[in-house]
Amino acid sequence: MSLEFNSRLLEAMMDQPNATQKPEPDLASTQRDPEEESVHRALEGYYRTGKPPWDTGVTPPELVDLVEGHRALPPGRALELGCGTGTNATYLARHGWEVAAVDLIDRAVDQAREKAAAAEVAVRLLHGDATRLDELDVPGPFDLFFDLSCYCGIPLHRRDAYAAGLTHRAAPGARLLMFGYGPEPLGNPIPEVTSWAAGVTADELRARFPGWELIDVTPGTNSVPTFWFTLRRDA
């Protein structure tokens, strides 16, 4: 794993924005509970300071292998959850995929649009919640879902909604490639966000994604527990 995720995540988590700072107005905030609001404020803070640890600007080799490797998937329709500034959505579009991408933070989506435009590729970029896909124009079906540490930051009580949204939009045999950190790799820097200490495990994914098969779990090379999970939708 070449993203140097562990050190950047630790640095960002230890440098949280002051709680008195107000996030930019967000009409969707009326739908979120206090834990979701805490997640949103934290993510806003990362982009405001310009150092989101998951957004390195480098497409991870695990996705490159899935797209270009000797067992590469044929190009189809892809949905990225938590796309950040669009590095990976743009990469997929460059390689012939029809791409939609979603992020909770509007300034990240704005940067992703600029990146796709500069690369002269078409990506449908949407500002929205990965756990509320029914509110967005992403009907599917999709052949590939990509998640670079989005799911593991979602509050535990919203994760079933995330799984249901993907399952509803998955083509038979669709793949989900997900990167996440394991339980309590760095403690819990924001106590009100229990999901950030819970991380994600293979057993959780098996339970939350009925109708999918967990076909691969590959540990990351970080100094904290991280994993690449690959799930396949039943045909």
C-alpha positions as CSV (number, residue, x, y, z in Angstrom):
1,M,0.0,0.0,0.0
2,S,1.8,3.2,-1.2
3,L,-0.6,5.9,0.1
4,E,1.3,6.6,3.3
5,F,-2.2,6.6,4.9
6,N,-1.2,6.0,8.5
7,S,1.0,9.0,9.1
8,R,-1.2,11.5,7.3
9,L,-4.3,10.2,9.1
10,L,-2.7,10.5,12.4
11,E,-1.5,14.0,11.7
12,A,-4.9,15.1,10.5
13,M,-6.8,13.5,13.4
14,M,-4.6,15.2,15.9
15,D,-5.2,18.5,14.2
16,Q,-9.0,18.8,14.4
17,P,-10.6,22.2,13.7
18,N,-11.8,24.1,16.7
19,A,-15.4,23.0,17.6
20,T,-16.5,26.7,17.6
21,Q,-15.8,27.0,13.9
22,K,-19.0,26.9,11.9
23,P,-19.1,24.7,8.8
24,E,-20.4,26.2,5.6
25,P,-24.2,26.3,5.3
26,D,-25.5,22.9,4.3
27,L,-29.2,22.3,3.4
28,A,-28.9,18.6,4.0
29,S,-27.7,19.1,7.6
30,T,-31.3,19.0,8.8
31,Q,-31.4,15.3,8.0
32,R,-28.3,14.4,10.0
33,D,-28.1,13.5,13.7
34,P,-25.4,14.8,16.1
35,E,-22.9,12.0,15.2
36,E,-23.3,12.6,11.5
37,E,-22.9,16.3,12.1
38,S,-19.6,15.6,13.9
39,V,-18.4,13.6,10.9
40,H,-19.4,16.3,8.5
41,R,-17.5,19.0,10.6
42,A,-14.4,16.9,10.8
43,L,-14.4,16.2,7.0
44,E,-15.0,19.9,6.3
45,G,-12.0,20.7,8.6
46,Y,-9.7,18.4,6.6
47,Y,-10.6,20.0,3.3
48,R,-10.5,23.5,4.8
49,T,-6.9,23.0,6.0
50,G,-6.0,21.3,2.7
51,K,-4.8,18.0,4.1
52,P,-7.4,15.2,4.0
53,P,-5.2,12.1,4.7
54,W,-7.1,9.9,2.2
55,D,-6.8,12.2,-0.7
56,T,-3.2,11.9,-1.9
57,G,-3.7,12.6,-5.6
58,V,-2.3,9.1,-6.4
59,T,-4.5,6.2,-7.6
60,P,-3.9,3.2,-5.4
61,P,-2.2,0.2,-7.1
62,E,-5.1,-2.0,-5.9
63,L,-7.5,-0.1,-8.2
64,V,-5.0,0.0,-11.0
65,D,-4.6,-3.7,-10.9
66,L,-8.4,-4.2,-11.0
67,V,-8.6,-1.9,-14.1
68,E,-5.4,-2.7,-15.9
69,G,-4.1,-6.0,-14.4
70,H,-4.0,-9.4,-16.0
71,R,-7.5,-10.1,-14.7
72,A,-8.8,-6.6,-15.3
73,L,-12.6,-6.0,-15.3
74,P,-14.0,-4.9,-18.7
75,P,-15.0,-1.2,-18.6
76,G,-18.5,-0.6,-17.5
77,R,-20.4,1.7,-15.1
78,A,-18.7,2.7,-11.9
79,L,-19.7,4.6,-8.8
80,E,-17.2,6.0,-6.4
81,L,-18.3,6.6,-2.8
82,G,-16.4,9.4,-1.1
83,C,-14.6,10.6,-4.2
84,G,-12.7,13.5,-2.6
85,T,-11.1,15.7,-5.2
86,G,-11.7,13.1,-8.0
87,T,-8.4,11.5,-8.5
88,N,-9.8,8.0,-8.9
89,A,-13.0,8.9,-10.6
90,T,-10.9,10.7,-13.2
91,Y,-8.6,7.7,-13.5
92,L,-11.6,5.4,-14.1
93,A,-13.0,7.7,-16.8
94,R,-9.6,7.8,-18.5
95,H,-9.7,4.0,-18.8
96,G,-13.1,3.8,-20.5
97,W,-15.5,3.6,-17.5
98,E,-18.7,5.5,-17.3
99,V,-18.3,7.1,-13.9
100,A,-20.5,8.7,-11.3
101,A,-18.9,9.9,-8.0
102,V,-20.4,11.2,-4.7
103,D,-18.9,13.1,-1.9
104,L,-20.3,14.7,1.2
105,I,-18.1,17.8,1.1
106,D,-19.0,20.4,-1.5
107,R,-15.6,21.9,-1.9
108,A,-14.2,18.4,-2.6
109,V,-16.8,18.0,-5.4
110,D,-15.9,21.4,-6.8
111,Q,-12.2,20.4,-7.0
112,A,-13.2,17.0,-8.5
113,R,-15.1,18.8,-11.3
114,E,-12.0,20.9,-12.0
115,K,-9.8,17.9,-12.1
116,A,-12.1,16.0,-14.5
117,A,-12.4,19.1,-16.8
118,A,-8.6,19.4,-16.9
119,A,-8.3,15.8,-17.8
120,E,-11.0,16.3,-20.5
121,V,-13.1,13.3,-19.2
122,A,-16.8,13.0,-18.4
123,V,-17.5,12.2,-14.7
124,R,-20.9,12.7,-13.1
125,L,-20.0,14.4,-9.8
126,L,-22.6,14.7,-7.1
127,H,-22.6,16.5,-3.8
128,G,-24.4,14.1,-1.4
129,D,-24.4,11.4,1.2
130,A,-23.2,7.9,0.4
131,T,-25.8,6.5,2.8
132,R,-28.7,8.3,1.1
133,L,-28.2,7.4,-2.6
134,D,-32.0,7.4,-3.1
135,E,-31.8,11.2,-2.8
136,L,-29.3,11.4,-5.7
137,D,-29.5,10.8,-9.4
138,V,-27.5,7.5,-9.4
139,P,-30.0,4.9,-10.4
140,G,-27.5,2.2,-11.5
141,P,-27.0,-0.5,-12.2
142,F,-23.2,-0.3,-11.6
143,D,-20.5,-2.9,-12.4
144,L,-18.0,-1.5,-10.0
145,F,-18.1,0.4,-6.7
146,F,-15.0,2.0,-5.3
147,D,-14.6,3.2,-1.7
148,L,-11.3,4.6,-0.4
149,S,-12.0,4.9,3.4
150,C,-15.5,6.3,3.0
151,Y,-17.4,3.4,4.7
152,C,-15.1,3.2,7.7
153,G,-15.9,6.8,8.5
154,I,-19.6,6.4,8.3
155,P,-21.5,6.2,11.7
156,L,-22.4,2.7,12.6
157,H,-26.1,3.3,12.5
158,R,-25.9,4.5,8.8
159,R,-23.9,1.6,7.5
160,D,-26.8,-0.7,6.7
161,A,-28.3,2.2,4.6
162,Y,-25.0,2.4,2.7
163,A,-25.0,-1.3,2.0
164,A,-28.6,-1.3,0.9
165,G,-28.0,1.6,-1.5
166,L,-25.2,-0.2,-3.2
167,T,-27.0,-3.5,-3.3
168,H,-30.0,-1.9,-4.9
169,R,-27.8,-0.4,-7.7
170,A,-25.5,-3.4,-8.2
171,A,-25.5,-5.3,-11.5
172,P,-25.2,-9.1,-11.1
173,G,-21.6,-9.9,-10.4
174,A,-20.7,-6.3,-9.6
175,R,-17.5,-5.7,-7.6
176,L,-17.0,-3.5,-4.5
177,L,-13.4,-2.6,-3.8
178,M,-13.1,-1.0,-0.4
179,F,-10.1,0.3,1.6
180,G,-10.6,0.8,5.4
181,Y,-8.8,0.8,8.7
182,G,-9.4,-1.9,11.3
183,P,-10.8,-1.4,14.8
184,E,-9.1,1.2,17.0
185,P,-5.9,1.7,15.0
186,L,-5.3,5.2,16.4
187,G,-7.8,5.3,19.3
188,N,-10.7,7.7,19.0
189,P,-9.7,11.3,18.4
190,I,-13.4,12.4,18.2
191,P,-15.3,10.5,21.0
192,E,-18.7,11.4,19.6
193,V,-17.9,9.6,16.4
194,T,-17.8,5.9,17.5
195,S,-17.3,4.7,13.9
196,W,-13.8,6.1,13.8
197,A,-12.7,3.7,16.6
198,A,-14.8,0.8,15.3
199,G,-13.1,0.8,11.9
200,V,-14.3,-2.0,9.6
201,T,-13.9,-5.8,9.7
202,A,-14.5,-8.7,7.3
203,D,-17.2,-10.1,9.6
204,E,-19.0,-6.8,9.6
205,L,-19.1,-6.7,5.8
206,R,-20.3,-10.2,5.6
207,A,-23.2,-9.3,7.9
208,R,-24.1,-6.0,6.4
209,F,-23.9,-7.1,2.7
210,P,-26.3,-10.1,2.3
211,G,-26.3,-11.2,-1.3
212,W,-22.6,-10.4,-1.7
213,E,-19.5,-12.6,-1.3
214,L,-16.4,-11.4,0.3
215,I,-13.9,-12.8,-2.1
216,D,-10.6,-11.2,-0.9
217,V,-9.2,-9.5,2.2
218,T,-5.7,-8.1,1.8
219,P,-3.9,-6.4,4.7
220,G,-2.4,-3.0,3.9
221,T,1.2,-2.3,4.6
222,N,0.5,0.6,7.0
223,S,1.8,0.6,10.6
224,V,-1.8,0.6,11.8
225,P,-4.3,-2.1,10.8
226,T,-5.7,-1.4,7.3
227,F,-7.3,-3.7,4.7
228,W,-8.4,-3.9,1.1
229,F,-11.8,-5.7,0.9
230,T,-13.2,-7.1,-2.4
231,L,-16.9,-8.1,-2.5
232,R,-18.8,-9.6,-5.4
233,R,-22.6,-9.3,-5.9
234,D,-24.3,-12.6,-6.4
235,A,-25.2,-13.3,-10.0
